[in-house]
Amino acid sequence: MDPLWKLISGQFAGWRMGEWFYDAKGVNRGFFRGDVLYALNGEYLADVHEGEWLGRQRNRKLPSAKGRESRGSVRSVPRAHRSGRPSKVYIDPEI
């Protein structure tokens, strides 16, 4: 499990387990295609930066990916928040 934080606020966002994304509570919220995160319904959520930051480009329009069924939940212990990184191009994802 690889921890992920929101790029701007530094809030702990959740975990990447292979191609799956689990939020801070351990609930399966999405999946990855490369370094792009999609919600389970196929909607674009964010991009992964430097392997540990999630940021959503303000004006990025990606086609929806094919939706997937939830993989359930996993046991999760949230990590501490970090200092965010200011950006004019990215915003925090709605997770």
Residue pairs with C-beta under 8 A, 6 or more apart in sequence:
1 15
1 16
1 17
1 22
1 74
2 15
2 16
2 17
2 51
2 52
3 12
3 14
3 15
3 52
3 79
4 12
4 13
4 14
4 15
4 16
4 21
4 48
4 52
4 53
4 54
5 11
5 12
5 13
5 52
5 53
5 54
5 79
5 81
5 82
5 84
6 12
6 13
6 53
6 54
6 55
6 84
6 92
6 93
6 95
7 49
7 53
7 54
7 55
7 84
7 85
7 87
7 90
7 92
8 55
8 84
8 85
8 86
8 87
8 90
8 91
8 92
9 81
9 84
9 92
10 81
10 82
10 83
10 84
10 85
11 81
11 84
11 92
12 24
12 78
12 79
12 80
12 81
12 82
13 23
13 24
13 54
13 93
13 95
14 21
14 22
14 23
14 24
14 29
14 76
14 95
15 21
15 22
15 26
15 74
15 76
16 32
16 48
17 74
19 31
19 32
19 33
20 28
20 30
20 31
20 32
20 71
21 28
21 29
21 30
21 31
21 32
21 37
22 28
22 29
22 73
22 74
22 76
23 29
23 76
23 95
24 76
24 78
25 73
25 76
25 78
26 73
26 74
26 75
26 76
27 73
28 40
28 70
28 71
28 72
28 73
28 74
29 39
29 40
29 95
30 37
30 38
30 39
30 40
30 45
31 37
31 38
31 40
31 65
31 68
32 38
32 48
33 65
35 47
35 48
35 49
36 44
36 46
36 47
36 48
36 62
37 44
37 45
37 46
37 47
37 48
37 54
37 93
38 44
38 45
38 64
38 65
39 45
40 67
40 68
40 69
40 70
41 64
41 67
42 64
42 65
42 66
42 67
42 68
43 64
44 56
44 60
44 61
44 62
44 64
44 65
45 54
45 56
45 93
45 94
45 95
46 54
46 55
46 56
46 93
46 95
47 54
47 55
47 56
47 57
47 60
47 90
48 54
49 55
53 85
54 92
54 93
54 95
55 87
55 90
55 91
55 92
55 93
56 90
56 91
56 92
56 93
56 94
57 89
57 90
58 89
58 90
58 91
